[in-house]
């Protein structure tokens, strides 16, 4: 059972982000919010394209 606890610990962040989004009525709005969250995570990690404004990067991800 210790492996299951490690997996649950790993998914804790995802669960915390997804729970408020269960109320989304359209897939498009949920996908846009998730793309924005991913962009913020990428910027924090330094994995973004240099020279692009953060909003431009968000627009590329969100489509």
mmCIF file as Biopython writes it, N, C-alpha, C and O atoms, coordinates in Angstrom:
data_model
#
loop_
_atom_site.group_PDB
_atom_site.id
_atom_site.type_symbol
_atom_site.label_atom_id
_atom_site.label_alt_id
_atom_site.label_comp_id
_atom_site.label_asym_id
_atom_site.label_entity_id
_atom_site.label_seq_id
_atom_site.pdbx_PDB_ins_code
_atom_site.Cartn_x
_atom_site.Cartn_y
_atom_site.Cartn_z
_atom_site.occupancy
_atom_site.B_iso_or_equiv
_atom_site.auth_seq_id
_atom_site.auth_asym_id
_atom_site.pdbx_PDB_model_num
ATOM 1   N N  . UNK A ? 1  ? 0.787   -1.211 0.000   1.0 0.0 1  A 1 
ATOM 2   C CA . UNK A ? 1  ? 0.000   0.000  0.000   1.0 0.0 1  A 1 
ATOM 3   C C  . UNK A ? 1  ? 0.831   1.279  0.000   1.0 0.0 1  A 1 
ATOM 4   O O  . UNK A ? 1  ? 0.284   2.328  -0.340  1.0 0.0 1  A 1 
ATOM 5   N N  . UNK A ? 2  ? 2.102   1.263  0.355   1.0 0.0 2  A 1 
ATOM 6   C CA . UNK A ? 2  ? 2.846   2.529  0.342   1.0 0.0 2  A 1 
ATOM 7   C C  . UNK A ? 2  ? 2.919   3.152  -1.044  1.0 0.0 2  A 1 
ATOM 8   O O  . UNK A ? 2  ? 2.969   4.377  -1.165  1.0 0.0 2  A 1 
ATOM 9   N N  . UNK A ? 3  ? 2.926   2.325  -2.103  1.0 0.0 3  A 1 
ATOM 10  C CA . UNK A ? 3  ? 2.979   2.877  -3.461  1.0 0.0 3  A 1 
ATOM 11  C C  . UNK A ? 3  ? 1.731   3.697  -3.762  1.0 0.0 3  A 1 
ATOM 12  O O  . UNK A ? 3  ? 1.812   4.740  -4.411  1.0 0.0 3  A 1 
ATOM 13  N N  . UNK A ? 4  ? 0.589   3.232  -3.297  1.0 0.0 4  A 1 
ATOM 14  C CA . UNK A ? 4  ? -0.653  3.957  -3.525  1.0 0.0 4  A 1 
ATOM 15  C C  . UNK A ? 4  ? -0.602  5.326  -2.846  1.0 0.0 4  A 1 
ATOM 16  O O  . UNK A ? 4  ? -1.077  6.311  -3.411  1.0 0.0 4  A 1 
ATOM 17  N N  . UNK A ? 5  ? -0.038  5.396  -1.653  1.0 0.0 5  A 1 
ATOM 18  C CA . UNK A ? 5  ? 0.073   6.679  -0.957  1.0 0.0 5  A 1 
ATOM 19  C C  . UNK A ? 5  ? 0.949   7.647  -1.731  1.0 0.0 5  A 1 
ATOM 20  O O  . UNK A ? 5  ? 0.650   8.839  -1.790  1.0 0.0 5  A 1 
ATOM 21  N N  . UNK A ? 6  ? 2.034   7.150  -2.330  1.0 0.0 6  A 1 
ATOM 22  C CA . UNK A ? 6  ? 2.917   8.015  -3.121  1.0 0.0 6  A 1 
ATOM 23  C C  . UNK A ? 6  ? 2.173   8.558  -4.336  1.0 0.0 6  A 1 
ATOM 24  O O  . UNK A ? 6  ? 2.329   9.726  -4.690  1.0 0.0 6  A 1 
ATOM 25  N N  . UNK A ? 7  ? 1.373   7.720  -4.969  1.0 0.0 7  A 1 
ATOM 26  C CA . UNK A ? 7  ? 0.611   8.156  -6.141  1.0 0.0 7  A 1 
ATOM 27  C C  . UNK A ? 7  ? -0.423  9.192  -5.728  1.0 0.0 7  A 1 
ATOM 28  O O  . UNK A ? 7  ? -0.594  10.205 -6.407  1.0 0.0 7  A 1 
ATOM 29  N N  . UNK A ? 8  ? -1.108  8.949  -4.626  1.0 0.0 8  A 1 
ATOM 30  C CA . UNK A ? 8  ? -2.104  9.912  -4.154  1.0 0.0 8  A 1 
ATOM 31  C C  . UNK A ? 8  ? -1.445  11.240 -3.800  1.0 0.0 8  A 1 
ATOM 32  O O  . UNK A ? 8  ? -2.014  12.297 -4.071  1.0 0.0 8  A 1 
ATOM 33  N N  . UNK A ? 9  ? -0.273  11.206 -3.208  1.0 0.0 9  A 1 
ATOM 34  C CA . UNK A ? 9  ? 0.446   12.442 -2.889  1.0 0.0 9  A 1 
ATOM 35  C C  . UNK A ? 9  ? 0.789   13.197 -4.165  1.0 0.0 9  A 1 
ATOM 36  O O  . UNK A ? 9  ? 0.708   14.425 -4.205  1.0 0.0 9  A 1 
ATOM 37  N N  . UNK A ? 10 ? 1.169   12.467 -5.202  1.0 0.0 10 A 1 
ATOM 38  C CA . UNK A ? 10 ? 1.537   13.080 -6.473  1.0 0.0 10 A 1 
ATOM 39  C C  . UNK A ? 10 ? 0.334   13.743 -7.133  1.0 0.0 10 A 1 
ATOM 40  O O  . UNK A ? 10 ? 0.489   14.775 -7.786  1.0 0.0 10 A 1 
ATOM 41  N N  . UNK A ? 11 ? -0.846  13.181 -6.981  1.0 0.0 11 A 1 
ATOM 42  C CA . UNK A ? 11 ? -2.047  13.703 -7.629  1.0 0.0 11 A 1 
ATOM 43  C C  . UNK A ? 11 ? -2.772  14.760 -6.797  1.0 0.0 11 A 1 
ATOM 44  O O  . UNK A ? 11 ? -3.776  15.323 -7.232  1.0 0.0 11 A 1 
ATOM 45  N N  . UNK A ? 12 ? -2.257  15.021 -5.607  1.0 0.0 12 A 1 
ATOM 46  C CA . UNK A ? 12 ? -2.922  15.985 -4.726  1.0 0.0 12 A 1 
ATOM 47  C C  . UNK A ? 12 ? -3.037  17.359 -5.379  1.0 0.0 12 A 1 
ATOM 48  O O  . UNK A ? 12 ? -4.088  17.994 -5.291  1.0 0.0 12 A 1 
ATOM 49  N N  . UNK A ? 13 ? -1.967  17.831 -6.037  1.0 0.0 13 A 1 
ATOM 50  C CA . UNK A ? 13 ? -1.976  19.137 -6.696  1.0 0.0 13 A 1 
ATOM 51  C C  . UNK A ? 13 ? -3.006  19.165 -7.822  1.0 0.0 13 A 1 
ATOM 52  O O  . UNK A ? 13 ? -3.732  20.145 -7.986  1.0 0.0 13 A 1 
ATOM 53  N N  . UNK A ? 14 ? -3.063  18.096 -8.587  1.0 0.0 14 A 1 
ATOM 54  C CA . UNK A ? 14 ? -4.013  18.027 -9.700  1.0 0.0 14 A 1 
ATOM 55  C C  . UNK A ? 14 ? -5.443  18.052 -9.171  1.0 0.0 14 A 1 
ATOM 56  O O  . UNK A ? 14 ? -6.292  18.772 -9.697  1.0 0.0 14 A 1 
ATOM 57  N N  . UNK A ? 15 ? -5.705  17.272 -8.140  1.0 0.0 15 A 1 
ATOM 58  C CA . UNK A ? 15 ? -7.054  17.243 -7.568  1.0 0.0 15 A 1 
ATOM 59  C C  . UNK A ? 15 ? -7.463  18.625 -7.063  1.0 0.0 15 A 1 
ATOM 60  O O  . UNK A ? 15 ? -8.612  19.037 -7.225  1.0 0.0 15 A 1 
ATOM 61  N N  . UNK A ? 16 ? -6.518  19.336 -6.451  1.0 0.0 16 A 1 
ATOM 62  C CA . UNK A ? 16 ? -6.833  20.659 -5.920  1.0 0.0 16 A 1 
ATOM 63  C C  . UNK A ? 16 ? -7.189  21.629 -7.034  1.0 0.0 16 A 1 
ATOM 64  O O  . UNK A ? 16 ? -8.038  22.501 -6.846  1.0 0.0 16 A 1 
ATOM 65  N N  . UNK A ? 17 ? -6.551  21.489 -8.196  1.0 0.0 17 A 1 
ATOM 66  C CA . UNK A ? 17 ? -6.830  22.371 -9.324  1.0 0.0 17 A 1 
ATOM 67  C C  . UNK A ? 17 ? -8.125  22.000 -10.041 1.0 0.0 17 A 1 
ATOM 68  O O  . UNK A ? 17 ? -8.855  22.880 -10.497 1.0 0.0 17 A 1 
ATOM 69  N N  . UNK A ? 18 ? -8.409  20.726 -10.140 1.0 0.0 18 A 1 
ATOM 70  C CA . UNK A ? 18 ? -9.548  20.267 -10.934 1.0 0.0 18 A 1 
ATOM 71  C C  . UNK A ? 18 ? -10.873 20.409 -10.187 1.0 0.0 18 A 1 
ATOM 72  O O  . UNK A ? 18 ? -11.898 20.682 -10.812 1.0 0.0 18 A 1 
ATOM 73  N N  . UNK A ? 19 ? -10.875 20.233 -8.886  1.0 0.0 19 A 1 
ATOM 74  C CA . UNK A ? 19 ? -12.130 20.242 -8.119  1.0 0.0 19 A 1 
ATOM 75  C C  . UNK A ? 19 ? -12.984 21.485 -8.387  1.0 0.0 19 A 1 
ATOM 76  O O  . UNK A ? 19 ? -14.185 21.336 -8.613  1.0 0.0 19 A 1 
ATOM 77  N N  . UNK A ? 20 ? -12.422 22.716 -8.374  1.0 0.0 20 A 1 
ATOM 78  C CA . UNK A ? 20 ? -13.277 23.877 -8.660  1.0 0.0 20 A 1 
ATOM 79  C C  . UNK A ? 20 ? -13.789 23.908 -10.098 1.0 0.0 20 A 1 
ATOM 80  O O  . UNK A ? 20 ? -14.789 24.567 -10.386 1.0 0.0 20 A 1 
ATOM 81  N N  . UNK A ? 21 ? -13.113 23.202 -10.998 1.0 0.0 21 A 1 
ATOM 82  C CA . UNK A ? 21 ? -13.494 23.241 -12.408 1.0 0.0 21 A 1 
ATOM 83  C C  . UNK A ? 21 ? -14.600 22.254 -12.754 1.0 0.0 21 A 1 
ATOM 84  O O  . UNK A ? 21 ? -15.048 22.216 -13.900 1.0 0.0 21 A 1 
ATOM 85  N N  . UNK A ? 22 ? -15.043 21.467 -11.805 1.0 0.0 22 A 1 
ATOM 86  C CA . UNK A ? 22 ? -16.094 20.498 -12.097 1.0 0.0 22 A 1 
ATOM 87  C C  . UNK A ? 22 ? -17.393 21.189 -12.486 1.0 0.0 22 A 1 
ATOM 88  O O  . UNK A ? 22 ? -18.273 20.562 -13.075 1.0 0.0 22 A 1 
ATOM 89  N N  . UNK A ? 23 ? -17.521 22.459 -12.168 1.0 0.0 23 A 1 
ATOM 90  C CA . UNK A ? 23 ? -18.722 23.199 -12.505 1.0 0.0 23 A 1 
ATOM 91  C C  . UNK A ? 23 ? -18.734 23.768 -13.915 1.0 0.0 23 A 1 
ATOM 92  O O  . UNK A ? 23 ? -19.749 24.325 -14.332 1.0 0.0 23 A 1 
ATOM 93  N N  . UNK A ? 24 ? -17.634 23.646 -14.670 1.0 0.0 24 A 1 
ATOM 94  C CA . UNK A ? 24 ? -17.615 24.166 -16.034 1.0 0.0 24 A 1 
ATOM 95  C C  . UNK A ? 24 ? -18.653 23.447 -16.879 1.0 0.0 24 A 1 
ATOM 96  O O  . UNK A ? 24 ? -18.780 22.224 -16.821 1.0 0.0 24 A 1 
ATOM 97  N N  . UNK A ? 25 ? -19.390 24.218 -17.663 1.0 0.0 25 A 1 
ATOM 98  C CA . UNK A ? 25 ? -20.435 23.635 -18.501 1.0 0.0 25 A 1 
ATOM 99  C C  . UNK A ? 25 ? -19.946 23.332 -19.911 1.0 0.0 25 A 1 
ATOM 100 O O  . UNK A ? 25 ? -20.574 22.560 -20.636 1.0 0.0 25 A 1 
ATOM 101 N N  . UNK A ? 26 ? -18.820 23.941 -20.303 1.0 0.0 26 A 1 
ATOM 102 C CA . UNK A ? 26 ? -18.316 23.664 -21.647 1.0 0.0 26 A 1 
ATOM 103 C C  . UNK A ? 26 ? -16.860 23.221 -21.571 1.0 0.0 26 A 1 
ATOM 104 O O  . UNK A ? 26 ? -16.094 23.678 -20.722 1.0 0.0 26 A 1 
ATOM 105 N N  . UNK A ? 27 ? -16.507 22.338 -22.461 1.0 0.0 27 A 1 
ATOM 106 C CA . UNK A ? 27 ? -15.141 21.844 -22.522 1.0 0.0 27 A 1 
ATOM 107 C C  . UNK A ? 27 ? -14.181 22.957 -22.914 1.0 0.0 27 A 1 
ATOM 108 O O  . UNK A ? 27 ? -13.041 22.981 -22.451 1.0 0.0 27 A 1 
ATOM 109 N N  . UNK A ? 28 ? -14.626 23.875 -23.761 1.0 0.0 28 A 1 
ATOM 110 C CA . UNK A ? 28 ? -13.764 24.954 -24.242 1.0 0.0 28 A 1 
ATOM 111 C C  . UNK A ? 28 ? -13.295 25.842 -23.098 1.0 0.0 28 A 1 
ATOM 112 O O  . UNK A ? 28 ? -12.112 26.172 -23.016 1.0 0.0 28 A 1 
ATOM 113 N N  . UNK A ? 29 ? -14.198 26.228 -22.225 1.0 0.0 29 A 1 
ATOM 114 C CA . UNK A ? 29 ? -13.795 27.097 -21.118 1.0 0.0 29 A 1 
ATOM 115 C C  . UNK A ? 29 ? -12.875 26.361 -20.148 1.0 0.0 29 A 1 
ATOM 116 O O  . UNK A ? 29 ? -11.924 26.952 -19.637 1.0 0.0 29 A 1 
ATOM 117 N N  . UNK A ? 30 ? -13.137 25.102 -19.891 1.0 0.0 30 A 1 
ATOM 118 C CA . UNK A ? 30 ? -12.265 24.323 -19.014 1.0 0.0 30 A 1 
ATOM 119 C C  . UNK A ? 30 ? -10.883 24.166 -19.636 1.0 0.0 30 A 1 
ATOM 120 O O  . UNK A ? 30 ? -9.874  24.271 -18.938 1.0 0.0 30 A 1 
ATOM 121 N N  . UNK A ? 31 ? -10.827 23.917 -20.943 1.0 0.0 31 A 1 
ATOM 122 C CA . UNK A ? 31 ? -9.543  23.763 -21.624 1.0 0.0 31 A 1 
ATOM 123 C C  . UNK A ? 31 ? -8.748  25.061 -21.591 1.0 0.0 31 A 1 
ATOM 124 O O  . UNK A ? 31 ? -7.527  25.032 -21.440 1.0 0.0 31 A 1 
ATOM 125 N N  . UNK A ? 32 ? -9.421  26.192 -21.729 1.0 0.0 32 A 1 
ATOM 126 C CA . UNK A ? 32 ? -8.733  27.486 -21.689 1.0 0.0 32 A 1 
ATOM 127 C C  . UNK A ? 32 ? -8.132  27.751 -20.317 1.0 0.0 32 A 1 
ATOM 128 O O  . UNK A ? 32 ? -7.002  28.229 -20.210 1.0 0.0 32 A 1 
ATOM 129 N N  . UNK A ? 33 ? -8.881  27.443 -19.276 1.0 0.0 33 A 1 
ATOM 130 C CA . UNK A ? 33 ? -8.373  27.653 -17.920 1.0 0.0 33 A 1 
ATOM 131 C C  . UNK A ? 33 ? -7.186  26.737 -17.656 1.0 0.0 33 A 1 
ATOM 132 O O  . UNK A ? 33 ? -6.186  27.171 -17.084 1.0 0.0 33 A 1 
ATOM 133 N N  . UNK A ? 34 ? -7.284  25.481 -18.064 1.0 0.0 34 A 1 
ATOM 134 C CA . UNK A ? 34 ? -6.167  24.558 -17.874 1.0 0.0 34 A 1 
ATOM 135 C C  . UNK A ? 34 ? -4.940  24.997 -18.662 1.0 0.0 34 A 1 
ATOM 136 O O  . UNK A ? 34 ? -3.815  24.861 -18.180 1.0 0.0 34 A 1 
ATOM 137 N N  . UNK A ? 35 ? -5.141  25.523 -19.870 1.0 0.0 35 A 1 
ATOM 138 C CA . UNK A ? 35 ? -4.012  26.022 -20.658 1.0 0.0 35 A 1 
ATOM 139 C C  . UNK A ? 35 ? -3.341  27.183 -19.940 1.0 0.0 35 A 1 
ATOM 140 O O  . UNK A ? 35 ? -2.115  27.285 -19.942 1.0 0.0 35 A 1 
ATOM 141 N N  . UNK A ? 36 ? -4.125  28.052 -19.331 1.0 0.0 36 A 1 
ATOM 142 C CA . UNK A ? 36 ? -3.559  29.167 -18.576 1.0 0.0 36 A 1 
ATOM 143 C C  . UNK A ? 36 ? -2.768  28.696 -17.371 1.0 0.0 36 A 1 
ATOM 144 O O  . UNK A ? 36 ? -1.696  29.227 -17.083 1.0 0.0 36 A 1 
ATOM 145 N N  . UNK A ? 37 ? -3.287  27.707 -16.669 1.0 0.0 37 A 1 
ATOM 146 C CA . UNK A ? 37 ? -2.581  27.154 -15.512 1.0 0.0 37 A 1 
ATOM 147 C C  . UNK A ? 37 ? -1.265  26.530 -15.957 1.0 0.0 37 A 1 
ATOM 148 O O  . UNK A ? 37 ? -0.237  26.712 -15.306 1.0 0.0 37 A 1 
ATOM 149 N N  . UNK A ? 38 ? -1.296  25.797 -17.064 1.0 0.0 38 A 1 
ATOM 150 C CA . UNK A ? 38 ? -0.074  25.189 -17.586 1.0 0.0 38 A 1 
ATOM 151 C C  . UNK A ? 38 ? 0.941   26.252 -17.990 1.0 0.0 38 A 1 
ATOM 152 O O  . UNK A ? 38 ? 2.138   26.087 -17.755 1.0 0.0 38 A 1 
ATOM 153 N N  . UNK A ? 39 ? 0.471   27.340 -18.595 1.0 0.0 39 A 1 
ATOM 154 C CA . UNK A ? 39 ? 1.376   28.418 -18.985 1.0 0.0 39 A 1 
ATOM 155 C C  . UNK A ? 39 ? 2.056   29.014 -17.760 1.0 0.0 39 A 1 
ATOM 156 O O  . UNK A ? 39 ? 3.263   29.252 -17.773 1.0 0.0 39 A 1 
ATOM 157 N N  . UNK A ? 40 ? 1.291   29.256 -16.707 1.0 0.0 40 A 1 
ATOM 158 C CA . UNK A ? 40 ? 1.879   29.804 -15.483 1.0 0.0 40 A 1 
ATOM 159 C C  . UNK A ? 40 ? 2.939   28.855 -14.937 1.0 0.0 40 A 1 
ATOM 160 O O  . UNK A ? 40 ? 4.010   29.295 -14.518 1.0 0.0 40 A 1 
ATOM 161 N N  . UNK A ? 41 ? 2.649   27.554 -14.938 1.0 0.0 41 A 1 
ATOM 162 C CA . UNK A ? 41 ? 3.636   26.577 -14.474 1.0 0.0 41 A 1 
ATOM 163 C C  . UNK A ? 41 ? 4.876   26.582 -15.352 1.0 0.0 41 A 1 
ATOM 164 O O  . UNK A ? 41 ? 5.993   26.485 -14.843 1.0 0.0 41 A 1 
ATOM 165 N N  . UNK A ? 42 ? 4.696   26.693 -16.666 1.0 0.0 42 A 1 
ATOM 166 C CA . UNK A ? 42 ? 5.839   26.724 -17.583 1.0 0.0 42 A 1 
ATOM 167 C C  . UNK A ? 42 ? 6.680   27.979 -17.361 1.0 0.0 42 A 1 
ATOM 168 O O  . UNK A ? 42 ? 7.909   27.910 -17.382 1.0 0.0 42 A 1 
ATOM 169 N N  . UNK A ? 43 ? 6.034   29.118 -17.149 1.0 0.0 43 A 1 
ATOM 170 C CA . UNK A ? 43 ? 6.770   30.357 -16.916 1.0 0.0 43 A 1 
ATOM 171 C C  . UNK A ? 43 ? 7.567   30.249 -15.620 1.0 0.0 43 A 1 
ATOM 172 O O  . UNK A ? 43 ? 8.722   30.669 -15.566 1.0 0.0 43 A 1 
ATOM 173 N N  . UNK A ? 44 ? 6.959   29.691 -14.582 1.0 0.0 44 A 1 
ATOM 174 C CA . UNK A ? 44 ? 7.667   29.526 -13.309 1.0 0.0 44 A 1 
ATOM 175 C C  . UNK A ? 44 ? 8.895   28.640 -13.463 1.0 0.0 44 A 1 
ATOM 176 O O  . UNK A ? 44 ? 9.919   28.874 -12.821 1.0 0.0 44 A 1 
ATOM 177 N N  . UNK A ? 45 ? 8.794   27.622 -14.314 1.0 0.0 45 A 1 
ATOM 178 C CA . UNK A ? 45 ? 9.905   26.700 -14.524 1.0 0.0 45 A 1 
ATOM 179 C C  . UNK A ? 45 ? 10.899  27.209 -15.562 1.0 0.0 45 A 1 
ATOM 180 O O  . UNK A ? 45 ? 11.946  26.594 -15.761 1.0 0.0 45 A 1 
ATOM 181 N N  . UNK A ? 46 ? 10.591  28.317 -16.224 1.0 0.0 46 A 1 
ATOM 182 C CA . UNK A ? 46 ? 11.480  28.851 -17.248 1.0 0.0 46 A 1 
ATOM 183 C C  . UNK A ? 46 ? 11.387  28.097 -18.559 1.0 0.0 46 A 1 
ATOM 184 O O  . UNK A ? 46 ? 12.353  28.084 -19.323 1.0 0.0 46 A 1 
ATOM 185 N N  . UNK A ? 47 ? 10.254  27.468 -18.845 1.0 0.0 47 A 1 
ATOM 186 C CA . UNK A ? 47 ? 10.093  26.662 -20.053 1.0 0.0 47 A 1 
ATOM 187 C C  . UNK A ? 47 ? 9.281   27.386 -21.121 1.0 0.0 47 A 1 
ATOM 188 O O  . UNK A ? 47 ? 8.593   26.744 -21.914 1.0 0.0 47 A 1 
ATOM 189 N N  . UNK A ? 48 ? 9.350   28.686 -21.150 1.0 0.0 48 A 1 
ATOM 190 C CA . UNK A ? 48 ? 8.574   29.435 -22.126 1.0 0.0 48 A 1 
ATOM 191 C C  . UNK A ? 48 ? 9.480   29.944 -23.235 1.0 0.0 48 A 1 
ATOM 192 O O  . UNK A ? 48 ? 10.704  29.921 -23.106 1.0 0.0 48 A 1 
ATOM 193 N N  . UNK A ? 49 ? 8.878   30.403 -24.323 1.0 0.0 49 A 1 
ATOM 194 C CA . UNK A ? 49 ? 9.622   30.898 -25.476 1.0 0.0 49 A 1 
ATOM 195 C C  . UNK A ? 49 ? 10.095  32.318 -25.204 1.0 0.0 49 A 1 
ATOM 196 O O  . UNK A ? 49 ? 9.271   33.209 -24.996 1.0 0.0 49 A 1 
ATOM 197 N N  . UNK A ? 50 ? 11.414  32.551 -25.200 1.0 0.0 50 A 1 
ATOM 198 C CA . UNK A ? 50 ? 11.899  33.905 -24.963 1.0 0.0 50 A 1 
ATOM 199 C C  . UNK A ? 50 ? 11.466  34.842 -26.094 1.0 0.0 50 A 1 
ATOM 200 O O  . UNK A ? 50 ? 11.386  34.433 -27.252 1.0 0.0 50 A 1 
ATOM 201 N N  . UNK A ? 51 ? 11.195  36.069 -25.754 1.0 0.0 51 A 1 
ATOM 202 C CA . UNK A ? 51 ? 10.821  37.058 -26.754 1.0 0.0 51 A 1 
ATOM 203 C C  . UNK A ? 51 ? 9.328   37.195 -26.953 1.0 0.0 51 A 1 
ATOM 204 O O  . UNK A ? 51 ? 8.878   38.166 -27.560 1.0 0.0 51 A 1 
ATOM 205 N N  . UNK A ? 52 ? 8.553   36.257 -26.461 1.0 0.0 52 A 1 
ATOM 206 C CA . UNK A ? 52 ? 7.099   36.353 -26.573 1.0 0.0 52 A 1 
ATOM 207 C C  . UNK A ? 52 ? 6.525   36.884 -25.266 1.0 0.0 52 A 1 
ATOM 208 O O  . UNK A ? 52 ? 6.969   36.514 -24.179 1.0 0.0 52 A 1 
ATOM 209 N N  . UNK A ? 53 ? 5.551   37.741 -25.391 1.0 0.0 53 A 1 
ATOM 210 C CA . UNK A ? 53 ? 4.836   38.246 -24.225 1.0 0.0 53 A 1 
ATOM 211 C C  . UNK A ? 53 ? 4.049   37.083 -23.616 1.0 0.0 53 A 1 
ATOM 212 O O  . UNK A ? 53 ? 3.553   36.233 -24.356 1.0 0.0 53 A 1 
ATOM 213 N N  . UNK A ? 54 ? 3.923   37.025 -22.287 1.0 0.0 54 A 1 
ATOM 214 C CA . UNK A ? 54 ? 3.182   35.908 -21.671 1.0 0.0 54 A 1 
ATOM 215 C C  . UNK A ? 54 ? 1.777   35.712 -22.232 1.0 0.0 54 A 1 
ATOM 216 O O  . UNK A ? 54 ? 1.316   34.576 -22.352 1.0 0.0 54 A 1 
ATOM 217 N N  . UNK A ? 55 ? 1.085   36.807 -22.580 1.0 0.0 55 A 1 
ATOM 218 C CA . UNK A ? 55 ? -0.253  36.648 -23.148 1.0 0.0 55 A 1 
ATOM 219 C C  . UNK A ? 55 ? -0.189  35.976 -24.513 1.0 0.0 55 A 1 
ATOM 220 O O  . UNK A ? 55 ? -1.061  35.172 -24.841 1.0 0.0 55 A 1 
ATOM 221 N N  . UNK A ? 56 ? 0.832   36.292 -25.320 1.0 0.0 56 A 1 
ATOM 222 C CA . UNK A ? 56 ? 0.975   35.651 -26.631 1.0 0.0 56 A 1 
ATOM 223 C C  . UNK A ? 56 ? 1.196   34.151 -26.461 1.0 0.0 56 A 1 
ATOM 224 O O  . UNK A ? 56 ? 0.660   33.349 -27.226 1.0 0.0 56 A 1 
ATOM 225 N N  . UNK A ? 57 ? 1.984   33.777 -25.460 1.0 0.0 57 A 1 
ATOM 226 C CA . UNK A ? 57 ? 2.201   32.355 -25.210 1.0 0.0 57 A 1 
ATOM 227 C C  . UNK A ? 57 ? 0.901   31.688 -24.772 1.0 0.0 57 A 1 
ATOM 228 O O  . UNK A ? 57 ? 0.604   30.566 -25.183 1.0 0.0 57 A 1 
ATOM 229 N N  . UNK A ? 58 ? 0.129   32.378 -23.939 1.0 0.0 58 A 1 
ATOM 230 C CA . UNK A ? 58 ? -1.158  31.832 -23.519 1.0 0.0 58 A 1 
ATOM 231 C C  . UNK A ? 58 ? -2.073  31.640 -24.722 1.0 0.0 58 A 1 
ATOM 232 O O  . UNK A ? 58 ? -2.746  30.616 -24.839 1.0 0.0 58 A 1 
ATOM 233 N N  . UNK A ? 59 ? -2.097  32.633 -25.620 1.0 0.0 59 A 1 
ATOM 234 C CA . UNK A ? 59 ? -2.953  32.547 -26.804 1.0 0.0 59 A 1 
ATOM 235 C C  . UNK A ? 59 ? -2.550  31.366 -27.681 1.0 0.0 59 A 1 
ATOM 236 O O  . UNK A ? 59 ? -3.412  30.706 -28.261 1.0 0.0 59 A 1 
ATOM 237 N N  . UNK A ? 60 ? -1.244  31.091 -27.784 1.0 0.0 60 A 1 
ATOM 238 C CA . UNK A ? 60 ? -0.789  29.944 -28.569 1.0 0.0 60 A 1 
ATOM 239 C C  . UNK A ? 60 ? -1.266  28.641 -27.939 1.0 0.0 60 A 1 
ATOM 240 O O  . UNK A ? 60 ? -1.721  27.739 -28.642 1.0 0.0 60 A 1 
ATOM 241 N N  . UNK A ? 61 ? -1.163  28.540 -26.622 1.0 0.0 61 A 1 
ATOM 242 C CA . UNK A ? 61 ? -1.581  27.309 -25.951 1.0 0.0 61 A 1 
ATOM 243 C C  . UNK A ? 61 ? -3.095  27.132 -25.970 1.0 0.0 61 A 1 
ATOM 244 O O  . UNK A ? 61 ? -3.599  26.031 -26.187 1.0 0.0 61 A 1 
ATOM 245 N N  . UNK A ? 62 ? -3.805  28.217 -25.742 1.0 0.0 62 A 1 
ATOM 246 C CA . UNK A ? 62 ? -5.259  28.132 -25.643 1.0 0.0 62 A 1 
ATOM 247 C C  . UNK A ? 62 ? -5.912  27.944 -27.003 1.0 0.0 62 A 1 
ATOM 248 O O  . UNK A ? 62 ? -7.029  27.438 -27.100 1.0 0.0 62 A 1 
ATOM 249 N N  . UNK A ? 63 ? -5.209  28.354 -28.051 1.0 0.0 63 A 1 
ATOM 250 C CA . UNK A ? 63 ? -5.745  28.175 -29.399 1.0 0.0 63 A 1 
ATOM 251 C C  . UNK A ? 63 ? -6.803  29.159 -29.682 1.0 0.0 63 A 1 
ATOM 252 O O  . UNK A ? 63 ? -7.370  29.158 -30.775 1.0 0.0 63 A 1 
#
